[in-house]
Amino acid sequence: MAKAPLILTVDDDPDLVDLIDLKIRRWGYHTAGVLSAEALWDFLAEQVPPVILMDVLLGDADGAALVAEVKERWPATQVITITRSQTVEAAVRCMKNGASDFITKPIDFDCLRAAIASALEVGSLAQQGHRSVRADAPQAKLDSQPSRPSDMIGRSAVMETLFERLASIAPTDVSVLILGETGTGKELVARAIHQSSSRSAGPLVAVNAAAVPHELIESMLFGHRRGAFTGARQDHVGYCEQAHGGTLFLDEIAEMGIEVQAKLLRFLQDHTVQPVGSQASRKVDVRVLAATNTRPQEQIAQGKLREDLYYRLRVISLQLPPLRQRQGDIPLLAQHFLHTAAQRHGRDFVELSRQATSALETYPWPGNVRQLAHFIEEAVVMHQGEILEATMLPDEVFSTLSVPILAEEEPAAQRRQDRKRDEKQAVLVALEEADGQVEEAARRLGISRATIYRRMKAHGLT
């Protein structure tokens, strides 16, 4: 069985450390947490994790200096910094010193999950020596092997129509606006377009505008010169220029400020970039794809999206269907995610039971394909076996089953009750052995303080 990666969190807020620990464990990783810079060095003396999540403000410690020292001693370890909106400049300094990404507080855990997955992939490649990775590109990914259209799963009529449109659009060089709810796969479509285009040998640079602070988005897109603003200690090549010869994908375009949208419009017109703090401009050759998860006309009416930018981007538009309109695709997608998650986490699952499939087809999926993937992965991480039963699915999905089907699941339901009973007994024994000390009991069980409190509450223990 493959060993799950260890993610280390460094923050002086113990409640936040516990919350992050709880979330990351649900994603199938091992976790650890320390509360100071001194504790960080003590931990690293014993074990070096592939990814470190670190607050840029740790008492009197200089977060940027800590990042630089970690990267100097362990280059393959990826550091993701955690920052507040008023300390973005500190996050920029950390990235100059080698941090791979940054997350702002309050934490968006979908962004954190994506950042960790990306960091693990980059760290693995760094260890293998396959390529070097830029340290000054937060929330952007350079892909040399994006997904092909054939990798997109679906046999429903709406997906067949989408595939036909992709086949016509991809070979051209026109701008495309991709519309769809959160989790419908807008970035996957952008990757498919890029891979099937004449630019496939060039880079695909994907930028989530919502994840880059407004103060940084202009310099991240167009670049900046050393000294252009506080914290700009060296030149930065912007995303537009990084995508030269390839494709630039801009997600959540309405999250950019109106002033930046005006500069983006000018870039789309003449394809020249002028870095912040520079008098010189240069031409770049790039195809632009954009996406949004809300109705553009509403964003225009609210003053969040320039109308001229909208029409410049939507030479062609693609509307992605929500998962609830792709009922026939749910079993195919679920089986794919089951196979992928089982391989990733070293589980033996090979198929879903009929009842599990029925539950998935009944659920409305407000989070679309992404939510389905997360639910399947959670079930794989939390359970063992070759067949994924309906009772192994999260409660909100399991509860959609009808009474007759539930009756057929009685053996699995009994196993679930047995697991709950065993879990309660394990917590009771650990508390007894620890003389009622909750933290000691959690240590004996190998779980976090937040997790043991959650289990105590679930089982009515005080």
Helices and strands as residue ranges (DSSP letters): E 6-10, H 14-26, E 30-34, H 37-46, E 51-55, E 57-58, E 61-62, H 63-73, E 78-83, G 85-87, H 88-96, E 101-104, H 109-128, E 140-143, G 149-151, H 157-169, E 176-179, H 186-195, E 204-208, G 209-211, H 214-222, H 239-242, E 246-251, G 253-255, H 258-270, E 272-273, E 282-283, E 286-292, H 296-301, H 307-313, E 316-319, G 323-325, G 327-329, H 330-345, E 351-352, H 354-362, H 368-382, E 387-388, G 390-392, H 395-398, H 403-408, H 410-433, H 438-445, H 449-458
